[in-house]
């Protein structure tokens, strides 16, 4: 995502970040996707361009993402996902 954002940040109208990213499989090998904190830190090093939603239930790591972005001047909201995916309809964004 960091690589993609480096070329496309101006095309993004709203970003939603989770902290805990999956390890995915590609051709039988595991690929560590990193964490949302790495993306948040990358964004914090850039001028703000769009609102960011931190939608993580990881209460130890998500606050650091949120406050890092806020301190860097990004418009940021923290959402606690729950009830499977029903939270998206009422907590996501206008």
Backbone as CSV, one residue per row, in Angstrom:
resi,resn,N_x,N_y,N_z,CA_x,CA_y,CA_z,C_x,C_y,C_z
1,UNK,0.821,-1.190,0.000,0.000,0.000,0.000,0.862,1.249,0.000
2,UNK,1.966,1.202,0.734,2.859,2.362,0.778,3.392,2.681,-0.614
3,UNK,3.800,1.672,-1.330,4.302,1.883,-2.692,3.216,2.492,-3.562
4,UNK,2.000,1.950,-3.486,0.890,2.458,-4.289,0.584,3.908,-3.924
5,UNK,0.538,4.208,-2.635,0.238,5.575,-2.199,1.289,6.570,-2.671
6,UNK,2.524,6.131,-2.767,3.575,7.016,-3.253,3.275,7.579,-4.633
7,UNK,2.568,6.814,-5.441,2.222,7.241,-6.800,0.800,7.762,-6.944
8,UNK,-0.091,7.447,-5.982,-1.514,7.716,-6.170,-2.179,8.488,-5.032
9,UNK,-1.424,9.022,-4.089,-2.040,9.683,-2.935,-3.003,10.787,-3.355
10,UNK,-2.748,11.463,-4.443,-3.632,12.524,-4.912,-4.958,12.028,-5.448
11,UNK,-5.072,10.727,-5.698,-6.308,10.138,-6.213,-7.228,9.637,-5.101
12,UNK,-6.782,9.676,-3.865,-7.520,9.087,-2.743,-8.410,10.145,-2.098
13,UNK,-9.707,9.824,-1.951,-10.660,10.748,-1.336,-10.900,10.430,0.140
14,UNK,-10.724,9.183,0.522,-10.935,8.723,1.899,-10.133,7.453,2.080
15,UNK,-9.444,7.343,3.206,-8.655,6.154,3.464,-9.120,5.508,4.758
16,UNK,-9.156,4.198,4.774,-9.521,3.453,5.965,-8.409,2.461,6.273
17,UNK,-7.860,2.536,7.477,-6.726,1.707,7.852,-7.059,0.819,9.043
18,UNK,-6.704,-0.440,8.931,-6.736,-1.378,10.044,-5.296,-1.589,10.477
19,UNK,-5.072,-1.968,11.713,-3.703,-2.239,12.140,-3.264,-3.644,11.756
20,UNK,-4.068,-4.623,12.067,-3.676,-6.016,11.898,-3.981,-6.487,10.485
21,UNK,-2.944,-6.644,9.692,-3.096,-7.081,8.312,-2.763,-8.571,8.213
22,UNK,-3.376,-9.262,7.274,-3.175,-10.710,7.187,-1.829,-11.065,6.561
23,UNK,-1.430,-12.284,6.817,-0.329,-12.872,6.053,-0.993,-13.605,4.904
24,UNK,-0.623,-13.260,3.682,-1.281,-13.880,2.536,-0.370,-14.904,1.887
25,UNK,-0.974,-15.770,1.134,-0.252,-16.819,0.425,-0.163,-16.464,-1.051
26,UNK,1.030,-16.631,-1.608,1.238,-16.404,-3.032,2.161,-17.504,-3.541
27,UNK,1.630,-18.337,-4.407,2.395,-19.453,-4.977,2.996,-20.334,-3.883
28,UNK,2.204,-20.578,-2.826,2.637,-21.475,-1.768,3.569,-20.864,-0.738
29,UNK,3.882,-19.591,-0.845,4.740,-18.962,0.151,3.967,-17.903,0.910
30,UNK,4.352,-17.669,2.140,3.702,-16.669,2.981,4.318,-15.300,2.730
31,UNK,3.450,-14.299,2.619,3.899,-12.920,2.446,3.332,-12.095,3.594
32,UNK,4.218,-11.520,4.388,3.805,-10.677,5.506,3.408,-9.315,4.949
33,UNK,2.173,-8.916,5.156,1.668,-7.642,4.631,2.023,-6.461,5.524
34,UNK,2.721,-6.694,6.615,3.090,-5.607,7.512,1.924,-5.227,8.413
35,UNK,1.920,-3.965,8.849,0.847,-3.473,9.712,0.328,-2.142,9.195
36,UNK,-0.867,-1.793,9.642,-1.424,-0.491,9.311,-0.611,0.638,9.918
37,UNK,0.119,0.366,10.994,0.961,1.401,11.605,2.043,1.862,10.634
38,UNK,2.566,0.931,9.836,3.571,1.305,8.845,2.979,2.267,7.819
39,UNK,1.744,2.025,7.436,1.069,2.920,6.486,0.793,4.267,7.149
40,UNK,0.318,4.241,8.389,0.046,5.486,9.106,1.316,6.310,9.276
41,UNK,2.422,5.671,9.591,3.689,6.392,9.736,4.117,7.009,8.398
42,UNK,3.924,6.271,7.314,4.237,6.808,5.993,3.380,8.039,5.709
43,UNK,2.072,7.931,5.965,1.177,9.062,5.727,1.568,10.263,6.582
44,UNK,1.939,10.013,7.840,2.306,11.104,8.744,3.535,11.863,8.256
45,UNK,4.313,11.252,7.385,5.490,11.930,6.841,5.157,12.772,5.609
46,UNK,3.899,12.747,5.198,3.450,13.469,4.001,2.436,14.544,4.384
47,UNK,2.261,15.555,3.540,1.203,16.534,3.808,-0.171,15.858,3.726
48,UNK,-1.103,16.220,4.605,-2.442,15.629,4.576,-3.151,15.900,3.255
49,UNK,-3.853,14.889,2.758,-4.573,15.037,1.496,-6.023,14.577,1.559
50,UNK,-6.386,13.772,2.558,-7.751,13.250,2.647,-8.012,12.791,4.077
51,UNK,-9.268,12.603,4.439,-9.569,12.054,5.765,-9.145,10.593,5.866
52,UNK,-8.824,10.181,7.090,-8.431,8.796,7.353,-9.298,8.248,8.474
53,UNK,-9.793,7.039,8.279,-10.515,6.304,9.316,-9.596,5.193,9.814
54,UNK,-9.340,5.155,11.111,-8.627,4.029,11.715,-9.702,3.113,12.272
55,UNK,-9.889,1.970,11.632,-10.974,1.052,12.016,-10.399,-0.247,12.568
56,UNK,-9.729,-0.152,13.673,-9.063,-1.313,14.246,-9.574,-1.573,15.653
57,UNK,-9.721,-2.846,15.968,-10.090,-3.223,17.329,-8.849,-3.510,18.171
58,UNK,-7.668,-3.310,17.619,-6.428,-3.511,18.343,-6.188,-2.279,19.222
59,UNK,-6.614,-2.372,20.483,-6.565,-1.227,21.386,-5.165,-0.872,21.873
60,UNK,-4.181,-1.704,21.586,-2.815,-1.357,21.962,-2.107,-0.601,20.844
61,UNK,-2.494,-0.845,19.600,-1.766,-0.259,18.465,-2.536,0.843,17.736
62,UNK,-3.846,0.736,17.659,-4.638,1.712,16.906,-4.509,3.135,17.445
63,UNK,-4.435,3.349,18.765,-4.284,4.734,19.232,-3.014,5.405,18.701
64,UNK,-1.942,4.660,18.572,-0.711,5.231,18.027,-0.877,5.654,16.582
65,UNK,-1.628,4.868,15.819,-1.908,5.234,14.434,-2.714,6.536,14.401
66,UNK,-3.779,6.552,15.202,-4.682,7.709,15.242,-3.929,8.977,15.658
67,UNK,-3.234,8.924,16.777,-2.571,10.128,17.285,-1.385,10.541,16.413
68,UNK,-0.702,9.592,15.800,0.370,9.938,14.879,-0.148,10.722,13.681
69,UNK,-1.285,10.278,13.142,-1.892,10.984,12.013,-2.421,12.356,12.443
70,UNK,-3.107,12.418,13.579,-3.631,13.699,14.078,-2.491,14.696,14.312
71,UNK,-1.419,14.244,14.928,-0.278,15.117,15.208,0.340,15.656,13.909
72,UNK,0.260,14.867,12.847,0.809,15.291,11.557,-0.166,16.154,10.756
73,UNK,-1.369,16.410,11.322,-2.317,17.309,10.676,-3.381,16.644,9.828
74,UNK,-3.417,15.320,9.824,-4.431,14.611,9.047,-5.769,14.648,9.771
75,UNK,-6.854,14.790,9.027,-8.192,14.634,9.584,-8.386,13.138,9.798
76,UNK,-8.619,12.747,11.034,-8.608,11.321,11.368,-9.731,11.001,12.346
77,UNK,-10.350,9.847,12.153,-11.406,9.342,13.025,-11.048,7.933,13.455
78,UNK,-11.383,7.582,14.686,-11.155,6.219,15.177,-12.505,5.539,15.311
79,UNK,-12.630,4.364,14.720,-13.859,3.568,14.785,-13.524,2.203,15.367
80,UNK,-14.392,1.723,16.250,-14.252,0.396,16.820,-15.197,-0.545,16.078
81,UNK,-14.682,-1.391,15.201,-15.557,-2.299,14.459,-16.196,-3.312,15.400
82,UNK,-17.389,-3.745,15.038,-18.076,-4.750,15.838,-19.310,-5.257,15.130
83,UNK,-19.898,-6.297,15.685,-21.102,-6.895,15.127,-20.880,-7.288,13.666
84,UNK,-19.819,-8.082,13.455,-19.412,-8.540,12.131,-19.136,-7.328,11.240
85,UNK,-19.891,-7.142,10.164,-19.654,-5.986,9.283,-20.773,-4.953,9.343
86,UNK,-21.735,-5.118,10.237,-22.849,-4.161,10.284,-22.393,-2.760,10.689
87,UNK,-21.262,-2.650,11.359,-20.742,-1.347,11.765,-20.432,-0.459,10.559
88,UNK,-20.132,-1.052,9.424,-19.770,-0.276,8.239,-20.917,0.649,7.819
89,UNK,-22.139,0.142,7.844,-23.294,0.923,7.383,-23.559,2.162,8.242
90,UNK,-23.259,2.094,9.554,-23.598,3.246,10.390,-22.391,4.002,10.927
91,UNK,-21.181,3.464,10.835,-20.011,4.141,11.388,-18.978,4.561,10.356
92,UNK,-19.134,4.182,9.121,-18.071,4.367,8.137,-17.801,5.834,7.826
93,UNK,-18.569,6.444,6.931,-18.334,7.836,6.550,-19.568,8.368,5.822
94,UNK,-19.779,9.675,5.909,-20.861,10.314,5.165,-20.547,10.311,3.675
